[in-house]
């Protein structure tokens, strides 16, 4: 169970190689610092480091019970654990000493404190006496679960509980061995990394490579320097690694093609040869990627398989120390966490997985009633739902404790709903569903990177129709989402990545009420930014206001805000600044750190539009009028389409401003333009919609200006101004997106600014009936529908404000639709 003396490296920490002999000497030294106590307990409250291991084994050396504590826990959580189990000794570190100072007043007893950073190095004065000779039925550790359902509980695990796990993966199934080095990365307070990256590796006498941090460079360096064969991780870790690898593959046409071929060939040896560079990047020795803590996404598993890696997914819980099932090498079945652990029995009782064997915990510390609820006749009822297939592989289908029961008796599996929401749109990074007032609510964390790339401005509207409504259309009535809230930060999770659904309602309410409780910073950069946004949005601004969600800055707001920041603070604002610093306070602190000056300057659109831009107008080919006239004939046959007010289209420049009802609106307007006007009228398209060469060629010959509004929104608006300055016309859909309901959406002010600053008239255009002919989501238009396109008399700026111009045009179109 314990550690053998030798000069072999036990722990590789930065450049330091700690031998098994030195490890034992340190353990014996640390054990001399406090008294041996067979009934005693000692806690460790520190990040991963070699001294953590010294302290842990010194507790066992003194026959006490080890209590590892998450160093990222809140003050209240640590105080709760300490008051609950009352350890006589605690090891802290410099990283935790400040928080521990705040914990001490909350304790209802006293204890002895050792700081790992202040223990002098006296290991050479101590022998390398090996540890052993214990009653295996004795409690070895109390592990407090972070919990997905509420208050942490202390899980009492015996030495025999641990031994059964060790024997399963080193003797019965050869995963761990002396020749397979292990990567230590995840925090040791959790039973999976404690067993997988400390206890089992040291028992089999292999080397543990400690990664200094979770930063990818540190992980890669540790893998390469220490010939790592086994990685212990959770799905979130593997997702981050996969993203880095797949981004590089997808950016290279040859690599992308090879990946497809490797997927079809489905051979690990073939994949290892094809992706040798990837394997070499990981040190070239990785045999197994062990995954636990949460369910592994099947698409992700398939990608790793295609790359030639073998993932050993397992299922378990702290109460099983931790394994219940795991994947055997060479028997990887994607979608399953493997087969039952040797020596363990499992059964399915009313859909719930139950397990019985040597590895099942002794019980919850000081909680006999809760122990009796989960252990019945020696069987641990896991709370997880699943089934076993004909080959003996377990499949997890949900969690019984998290099943939502409606007042009408209907049951909802939240994981199933969340998975379907995520499948609806890549706008959602995370989804969690919960019950409130007998209604199914969804907490959604947006994928801000994708939303920015798509140019999405109104998040609430987008998520209402493109995510929630889309999901609801195919959901059973009792599974429909009635309310949703966009989270500013990731959903609350355990350290291993499981969503804590019991916190969603609380966090939702907290997010709504937090603003009034947040103390306001007083540094100058914050005050300057707050006052600008307050004037721009005509609303109160709070430090934790999210720039995308709470303030809802549209494209023009962002251009104004970006220009203001650049001119006021004297720095260039990178495109991802708002993503990296998403709240008002975080952005203000970034400006405070990076600014070159602080001189408040007003944003003037006249000056912005005067800046020179490189714009070469595409030339019109004969195909433009040919396409226009052919489309007009086709539309008149297929629809009952007509126009009025074409006499209001005089020589340019002017701005055509239609409402937006369907995918064909641009064509519905253009088919009624005379050839001469059409030749001088320009449309704009987002670069992401014009990726192929033939589309770019088409755009260059048909008055379509391609713009990357995500890379430089300001330059895109400046290009539109340049078109008008050249005496040409432009068409702008001020709603920015097609209508979802048939109602006219909010008008963005781009057209009003261009009109006012360049003194160019606006021709409002009412499109009526297009949404009935081709509603959102439809592919084939409905024939014989009435469509009317009306060109109104020009509206001149005449010194009006941007808001007045926008409001006048919108009212004109709305009144015409009624």
N, C-alpha and C positions, 0 to 999 in steps of 0.2 A: 504493500500500500504506500510505503514511504520511499525515502531517498537513499541510494547507495553511494558510497564514497568512491570517487575517481577523479582523475585530472581532466576528464572530458568536459567540454563547455556545456554548462547547463542553461545559462542565460546569456544572450548577446544583446547588450544594451548600448546603443550608439557604437563607439569604438571599443568598449570594454567587453571582455570575454570572461564571464564568471564561471569558474569550474564547479563541479559538484562538491569538491572538497571545500572550496571557499564558501559555497552556499551553505553547507552543513555547519561550518565554523560560525557564520553569521547567525544562523538559526539558534545555535547553542548560546551565542553571545546575547541575542535578543531575549532568549528565554531566561537568562540570568537577571534581567531587569525587573522582573515581577515574579511573585511567588507562585509555586505550583498549587493548583486548586482544582480537584476533580469535579467540584460542583460549580466552579467559576465560569465566567464568560469574559471575553475580551473582544472589542470592536475595532474595525479598521475603517477609517474615514479619510480616504486619499485616492488620487488618481493612480493608474497603473505605474509601477516602477519596481525595480528589484527589491527595494526595502519593503514593499507591500508583501512580497513573497516571504521574506525573512520573518516579518511580523506574523504572517498567517501560520507558518509552520512552527514558530516559537510558541504559539497558543496551543497547538496540538502537543508539542513537546512537553508543555506544562499540564497536559491532560485537561485543558479547559475547552470551552466551546467557542468557536470563532463566529463572530457576527459581522460580516462585510456590509458596509453601507455605501450607497450610491453617493459619490462626492458631489454630484450635481443636484441632490435633493434640496428642498427648501429647508429653512431653519426649523419650521414647525414639523416637517416630516422627520427630520433627524431627531429632534427632541421627543417626538412621539415614540420612535423606535427605542431610543435609549431608556425612556421612562417605562416602556413596556417590558423590556427584558433585563434592564438594569445591569449591564456589564460593569465589572469592577475596574477594568482597564480599557483605555481607548488609544489607538495610534492615529495621529493626525499628521498633516504636513503643512508646509508653508502655503500651499494652495488653498487649504481649508481652515487655517487657523483664525482668519478674520471672521468667517461665518460661525466657527465654533465658539468664538467669544460671545456671539449673540445667542448661541444655543445654551450656554452654561446657566444663565438666569432662569431658563425655562425648565431646568431639571429639578426633580423633587428628591434627589439624592446626590452624593458626591462620588467622584471616581478619580483614578490616577490617569494622568495624561502624558503621553510621550509624543514628541514631534519627530517624525522620521528624518527631517532635515537637521535636527540638533543632536541626534545620537552619534557619538563619535565612532570612528572606525577602529574597533579593537578586535576584529575577528581573528587576527593571528595569535591572540592570547588564548584562544579556545580550540578545543579538539574538534575533529570532524566526526564525532560519535554519531552513529546512525540512529534514526528514530524507529521505534517499534514497540511491540508488546502491549497491544490495547484490546480491551473488550470491544468486539466489533458491533455489539448491540448498543453501545454508548452513543449519545448524540455528539456528532462531530461539528456540525454547523447549524446555525439558524439563519436562514435566508429570507429576508423580507421581500415579498412579491410587490412589484410596483403596482400591479393590479390594473385590470380593464373594467372593474366593476365597483371599486370603492376603496375603503381603508386597507392599508397594507397589513398582511398577516405574516407572522413568523413561522416559516416552514422548518420543522425539526427533521434533520437528516442524519441518520446514523452512519458509522463507518461502513457497515455492511451495505447500506443503500448505495454508497459511492462505489464500493468494491464490485457490486453486481454490474454497474455501468462500465467500469474499467475492464473487467474480464470480457464483457460482451464485444468490445471493439479492439481488444488486443490479443485475446486468447481464442475466443470462439470465432470471431471474424477478424482477419488480419488487416486492420486499417492503421492503427498506431503500431509503430515498431521503433527500435533503437536507431534505425537508419533513416527514418522519415522525420525531418525537422518541421517544427510547427510555428506558424505566425501568431503572435499575441497582439491583438488589436482592440477587441471589444473590452469594455470595463469589467473587472473581475468580480464586482459585487453580484453579478448575475450568475446563476448556476451553470448556464451553457458555456460561457468563456472560462469560468473558474475551473470547470471540469476539463473542457476541451483544450484549453491553452495553458493550464498550469498543472493540475493534479495528475491527469493521465500522462502527459508528456514526461513529467518528472518521474512518474512510476515506471515507465518503459525505458527511461534513461536516454532520452533524446535531447536535442537542443531546441530551445525556445528563442525565436527572434522577436524581440520587443520592438514594435513600431513606435517611434517617438510621438506620433500624432496620427490623426485620421486624414491628413493631407496626402494626396495621391503620390507626390514625390517621395515622401517618407515611406509610404507603403512599398512602392516599387524598389526603392533603395534597400529596404530591409529584406525583401524577397530575393533580390539579386545577391546581396552580400552573404546571405546565410543559407543558401541552397534549400529554400523552403519547399516542402513536399505537401503539407496540409495547411489549408486556410480555413479558419472557422469564421463564418460570417452570418449575417442576417440579410433578408431580401433587399433592404435599403442600401446596404454596402455593395451588394452584387449589382444592383441597378445602377449605381454611380459608376462602377468599373465598366459595366457593359456600355453605358452611354459614351464614355470616352473612346472605347474601342470601336463601337459601331459608327460614331460620328466620322472617324477617320476612314473607315471602310466605305461608308456611303458617299464620301467626298471624292472617292477615286473610282472611276468607271471600271477599271480592270479588277480592283479588289472587290467591288460590288458583284461583278459577274462571277468571280471565283467563289464568293460566298454562296451565291445561288447554286453553283455546281456542287459545292461541298454539302449543301443541304440535301440535294437530290441523291448524291452518292451515299450519304449517311454512314460514313466510316470514320472512326476516331483516328486511326492511323493515317488515313488520307488527309483528314483535316489538320492533323498536327504537322504534316509536311507542308501543306498549302499555307498554313498560318504560323509557320515556324518563328517568324519575327515577333508575333504576338506572344507566343510561349516564351521566347527568349527574353522579351521585355519583362515577363513575370519571373525571370530567373532560370527558366528552362527546366525546372525540376518539379513543378506543381503536379502532383498525382491526383489529389482530391480537393474539391471545394465543398466543404461541409456547410450545409445551410439549415438553420433552425430559427426558432423565435416567432416566425410567422409563415404563412403559406407563400410558396415560391410561385411567381407568375409563370404560366406555361410558355408564353411567348419568349420570356427571358430565358427560361430553361432551354428552349429549343435553340436560341441563339448561342448559348454557351456550348451546347452539344455540337452545333455546326462548326464552332471554332476549335473543337477537339478537346474540350475540357470535360471532366467527369464530375458531376455534382452529386453529392450524397445528401439528399434532403431527408430530414427527420421530423418526427412529431413527438412532442413530450410536454412536460411542464415541470416547474420547480418541485412539485410534490412527488415526482418520479425520479428525481436526481440526475438528469432530467429526462432520460429517454424512455419512450414507449415503443415507438417503431423507428427504424432507420433503413436507408437504402444500402444494400450490399454492393460492393464493387462489382461491376459487370452486370448488375441487375437493376439498372436505372429505368424506372417507368415514370415518364413525365406526367405530372398531375397527381402523383401519389407520394407520400412521405415514407414509403418503403414498407418493410415487413416487420412483424413483431420482434422485439428484442429477445435473444436467447434466454430461456429461463423464466420468461414472463407470459402470462395468459391475458388475452383480451377477449371481450365479448361486446355485443351491441345490445343494449337494453332500451327499448322504446326509442330507438334511434341514437341514444347516447353511448359514447365509447366508455367502457369500464376496463380497468386493468388490475391485475393481481400478481404480486411477486416480491422478490427480495428488495427491489429498488423503491418500493412504495414507502413514503414518509412515515415517521412515527406519529405525526399529528401536527396541529397548529399550536404554537406556544401559548399556554394559558387560555386556550379556546376549545374546550372539550365539546361544546355544543356544535360549533362550526365544523370540528373534526368529524363528529358523528354524521353530519349532513353529507359529507363527501366520501367517507369510508364506511361502507356497509358490508358486514361479514367478510372483511378483508379486501373487498373490492373498492378501488378508487374510482369514483364517478367523476370523469374529467370535465363535464360540462360542455364538451365538444360533441358535435353530431357527425356521424359518418357511417360508412359501411365497408365491408371487406369483400373484395372480388374473389373470383374462383381460383386465382393464383396466390391468394393470401396477401395481396397488397391492400393497404388501408387507403381510403379516400375520405377526406374531410369535407363536410357539406355545410358546416356552420357552427354556431355556438349556442347551446340551449339557454344559457343565462342571458344572452343578448337577444333572444327571439322576442320580437315585439308582439304583444297580445292586445288586440283591439277590443273595445267594449262589446263588439258584436261577436266576439269569440274567434275571429280570424287571426291567424298567425303570420307574421312577416319575418323572413330571414334578412336581416339588414345587409349582410355581405352580398347576397344575391342582388338586392336593389342597387347597392353601391357599384357593383361590377357592371350592371347594365347602364347606369348613369355615366360611368367612365367610358363605356364603349360608344356612347352616343356622340361624344365630341371630345377632341383633344384640347378644347378650351379649359377642361377641368383637370387639374393636377391631382386633387384629392377630393373624395366625397365621403361623407358620413351621414347616416340617417338616424333620426331619433323621434320619439313620440312626445308630443306636447299638446295638452288639451284635447286628447284623443284624435290628434291629427298627425299625419306623417310629415315631418319636416326634414329638409336636407341642408347640411352645412357643406358649402362648396369652397374649396381653395383654388382660385383661378391659376391657370398656367399663363403668367404674365408675359413670358417670352413669346409664346405663340400669339397671344392677343395683340401684342405690339407688332409682330410681323404681319398679322392680318389687318392691321389698321383699325382695330375695334375701338370705338370711342365710348359708347354707352354700354357699360358692362351689365347693368341691371337688365336692360332691354334685351341684350344679346343672350344672356343666360336664361331669361324668362322664356324666350321663344326657341332658341337654338339648342338649349339643353333640357330644361324642365318640361316644356311643352312637348318636345320631341320624345322624351322618355314617357311622359304621361299618355301619349297617343297609343302606345302599344302595351301599357301596363293595365293589369286588372284594376277595377274600380277601387278596391280597398288598398291597393299598392300605389295609388297616385300620390304625388308630392303636392301638398296644399300650400306650403310656404317654403321659401329657401332664403338663406343668408350667405353672403359672400364673406369669407374669412380673410382678414388682412394678413394673417400668418398661417403657417401650417396647422393642421388640426392637432389637438392634443393627443400624444401617443406615449406609450411606454418607451423605455430606452431602446428596446429591440424593435420598435416600429409598429406595434399594434395600436389601432385607434382606441382611445378611451372614450367610448360612446357615452358613458355616464356623465362625462364632463361637457358634452356638446351644448346642452340646454343652458348650463351655467355660463359657459364661455360666450354663448350667443347673447344672453342677457347682459353679461359684463361688457361685451363689445358695444352694445347699444347705450349703456349708461356710463361707460368709462370716461367719456369726454368731460363731463361735468366735474369729475374727481381728479383729473390729471392736473398736476401743478405745472404752471407755465414757465418755461425757461426765460431768463432775463438777458441773455447775451445778445449783442447787437445784430448779428446775422439773422437770428431767429425773428427778432422784432421787425426787421426790414422785410423779410420774406413773408411773414404773417400779414403785415399791413398791405403788401402788394396783392396777395391772394384775397384778402378781405375786400379790397376795392374791386378786384376783378370779378369775384363770384358773388359779391353783395350778400355775404353771410359771415357768421362768426367762424373763426378758424381756431382749431385746437391742435396741440402738439402731435397727437397720435392720429390726426386726420390722414387717411391714405389718399395719395394724390390721384390714384386711378379710381378707387371705390367711393370715397367720401366726397371728394371735390368734383369728380367727373369732368376733368378738363377735356374739352374737345380739341380738335386739331389746331384751331386758331388760338385757343387758350394756351396750348403747349408752346406754340411758336412765340407768343407774347411772353410767356413765362421764361422760356429758354433765352430769348433775346434780353430780357430784363436781367437774368442771372449773369449772362456773359458780360453785359455792359456794366453792371453794378459791381461784380466781383473780379472782373478782368481775367476770366479763364474761359477756355473752350469747354462746352458741356458735351461730353461723349453721349452717344445714342442710348447707352444702357444706364445712364445716371439715375433716371427715375425708377428703374428696376432694382438697382443696387441700393438705393436710398429712398424707399417708397413712402415714408411719412414726412410730414412737414418738419418735425424735429430732426429726424435722421438726415434729411437733405440740408437743413441749416447747419448741422454739425459738420457735414462734409464740406460745405462752403467755408465754414470757419477755418477748417484745416487746410484747404487748398487755395483760398483766395490770394490774389495778387494785389488787390486794392479793395476799398469799400467806399463807393461813391454812387449814391442813388441817382439813377437816370431814368426819365420817363421813356416808355416804349412808344415810338412814333412809326405808324405803319407807312407813312409817306416815305420815310427814310429807308425802311426795310425794303419797300418795293422799288426804290431807286437803285439798290445795289445791283451791279451788273452780274448777269449769269450767262453761261455758255449755252445758247439754244439755237439749234439748226432746225427750222421748221421742215417737216416731211412734205414732199411734193405730191400733189394729187395726180393720179394716173387716170386713164379713161375708165378703168375698172370701178372707180368710185361712183360715177354717175350710172354706170351699167348696173352695179349692185343696188344702188338706190332705186332706180326705175324698176328693176326686176322685183325687188322687195315690195314696192308699191303695188305692182300688179298682183303678186302673191297674196298680200294682205287684203286687198279688195275682194279677192276670190274667197279666201279662207275666213275673213272676218267681215263684219259690216262696219268698215272704218271710214271716217270722214274727217275733214278739217274745217276750221273757220278762222278768220282773222289773218290769213297769210299776207294780206295787204299791209299789215303792220310790220312786216319784215323789210326794212329799207337797207340802204348801204350801211356797212359797218363802220367802226367796230360796235358790237353790242354783245350782251351776255344773255344767252337763253337759259332760263331758270324754270325747269319743269318739276312737278311733283313726281314721285317715284313709286310706281305700282307693280311693274313686272320686269322680267329679264330683257324684254324687247323694247323698253321705253326709248332707248337711244335711236333705234330704227324707226319707231312710231313717229318720232319728231322729225328725223332727218328726211324721211321719204316725201315730206311736204315742203322741203326747202327747194327753191329754184336752183338750177345747176350752178349759176354764178355765185349765189349765196353759199351753196353747199361747198364749193371749191375753197371758200374763204372761212369756213367754219371748222373749228378744231375740237376734238374730243381728247380726254386724257384717260389712260389706262394704268393700273398699278402694274409694276414690273413683274410681280409674282404671277400675274395672269398672262404674261407674254413671254414665256420661257423658251418656246420652240422657235427655230429659225424661220419657219414658214409664217408663224404669227408675227414675228418681228418684221419680216419682209412685207406682210400685209399691212401692218401698222404704218410703216414708212411710206406706203403708197396710197394710204386712205385717211390722211389727216388725223392720225392718232399719235399723240405725244405720250411716250412711255416714261413714267416717273416712279422713282423709289421713294415713296412718301415716308417709309420707315427710317431710311438712312438720313434723309434731310428734308423734313417737312417744310421748313422755311424756304428752301430752294425750289421746292415744287410749286409753292404759291408764287414765288418770284417769276417762275417760268410762265405761269398763266398771265401774269402782268405783262411780261414781255410779248406774248402773243397779241394782246390787246394794243400794246404800243405800236406794233407793226401794222395796225389797221385791220386785224383779223377779228373773227368772232370766236367765242368759246361757249360750250354748253356745260353747265354745272348743275348737278342734282343736289340741292342744298340739304336734303334729309340725310344724305350720306349712305343710306341703305334703303332697300325696298321695304314698303309697308308690310307689317305683319297682320294688321287688323282691317286695312282698308282706309283707316284714318290717316290724315297727314301728320307726319312726325315733326319734331322740332327742327327748325331751319338753322343750319350753321351759317355764320355771317361772312364766309369767304367772299361770296359774290357781292355783298354789300360793301365790304372794304375795297374790293377792286373797283367797283362802280364809283364810290365816293372819291377815292384817291386819284383815279385816272379820269374822272368825269365822263364815264361811259354809261349809256342807257342800258336798262334791263328790260328784256322782253319776257314777262311771265308766261308760262305755258301750263295749261291745265290738261292733264291726261285723265280721261274718265272711262271706266269700264275695263281697263287692262288687267286689273287684279282679278276680275271675274273670268276673263279669258285665260289667264295664266296665273293662278294663285301660287303663293310661295310653297315650294315643295313639289309642285307639279312639274312634269317633264314635257308632256304633250299638251299644247294649247287646246282649249275648247273652241270648236268652230262656230261660226255664225253669231258670235257675241258682238254687241255694239261697242265700238271704241270711238271716242271723240277726242280730237286733239285741237285745242283752242289756243291761238296765239293772241295774247292781249296787247293793248296799246303800250308803247314803251313807257317805262317809269324812269324819270331822271333824278339824279341825286339831289340837286338843288340845295346843297348845304345841309341836308338832313344828317342825323347821326347814323351810325351803322345799325343800331338797334331799330331806329325808326324805319329805315329802308327795308330791313329784313321783315319787320312786322307788317309793313304795308303790303309787300309782295305776298307774304304768307296768307294774310287775310283775304286778298284778292282771289287767290287760288282756292282757298277753303270755301269761300262764299260761292264760288262757281261750281263746286262739287256738290253743293246741297240742292 
